[in-house]
Amino acid sequence: MPDFKITKTTIITVAKLEENSYKDLLITDTEGNEYKIKNTRTNYFKDMKEGLAYQLNWSNTKGTDWILSAEAIGDKLHTSKPPETLVEAAKSMGAVPVEPAPQAPQPKSAPDKMSKDDWDEKDRRTRKSIERQTSLNAAVELAKSSIIKPDQIILSAIKFATYLEKGE
């Protein structure tokens, strides 16, 4: 595994842990902020518990921030305390942030917040779009190699998309 650099830290108290339909770990802190850990990395976070405070260590790849690791720092911390108090308490418990912990992002207002069903629908649309792009690309490749005629590209793409969607 490559060595990733910690680019920032955030201190949170976990209010709720759950999994979405893709087995991603969804973390909600006591302030209502949500964090997502992709299913390929959830085994590194299996010991997280609701009600405990954690220091989230972030890394950045290609301009995208993602959670590299989480360190338990105690069960007495609450994110309603000022950030300076949280950092001091974390340091007293042995956590050493690489940078001063930034303030947690403000929770989205209720109308802007997406529900689980909204996220599921967004993921479904994204998957469908990727399937269609992949299908069209495969059909174009068949036409380039003269396996099908150019006027058969769309029909072939539809067949590929059906296969990707239904497995038939």
DAGI-V651904 format. One record per helix or strand of 2 or more residues. SS is the DSSP state (hx for helix, st for strand). FROM is the first residue (numbers start at 1). LEN is the number of residues. If there is no record, write none. Layout:
BEGIN
<<SS	FROM	LEN> <SS	FROM	LEN>>
END
This chain:
BEGIN
<<st	8	12> <st	25	5> <st	34	4> <hx	42	4> <st	53	9> <st	64	11> <hx	83	10> <hx	116	29> <hx	150	17>>
END
